[in-house]
Amino acid sequence: AADLDALIVPSDDPHLSEYPPECFNRREFISGFTGSAGTAVVTATEALLWTDSRYFLQAEMELSSDWQLMRQGEPGVPELGMWLAAAPPRAAAPG
């Protein structure tokens, strides 16, 4: 885990159930966001949550100030895959 640059925490369970059992509510546990759609990404310096417009208000109310809401589909908000591809690895960090 020492070489991990980002932890991706999706909403779904390993079986891709429409409504996962409570024991698979990993994204809710880590972020506090209870909506049924969203993906959390945690790095050493950031905590971000991607969700769609159905959940913008809910996410604003449930996420702490430690989290950045990534409003999926809004102008200027990169898709999760694009953000991950553009995020610099730790070795590229200045310092």
C-alpha positions, 0 to 999 in steps of 0.5 A, spaced: 500 500 500 506 504 500 506 505 493 498 507 492 497 514 489 489 514 489 484 509 492 478 509 488 471 507 492 465 506 488 458 505 490 457 498 487 459 491 490 463 485 487 456 483 484 454 489 481 448 489 485 443 495 483 442 495 491 448 493 494 447 490 501 449 494 507 456 491 508 458 493 501 457 501 503 464 503 503 463 509 499 458 511 504 463 509 510 469 513 507 465 519 505 458 520 509 455 520 502 449 516 502 446 517 495 446 511 490 450 513 485 457 516 486 465 514 486 470 517 491 477 518 490 482 519 496 489 521 495 494 523 500 492 530 499 485 530 496 478 527 497 473 527 491 467 525 490 464 524 483 456 524 482 451 526 477 446 532 478 441 527 481 445 528 487 448 534 487 444 537 493 445 531 497 452 531 496 453 538 498 449 536 505 453 530 506 460 531 505 464 534 510 469 540 508 474 535 507 471 533 501 471 536 494 464 535 490 466 533 482 459 535 479 459 530 473 457 532 467 458 540 469 463 544 464 470 544 467 469 538 471 473 532 468 471 525 468 474 520 473 478 517 468 481 523 465 482 526 472 486 520 474 490 520 468 492 527 469 494 526 476 501 527 477 504 521 481 507 522 487 514 521 484 513 527 480 511 532 486 515 538 487 520 538 493 
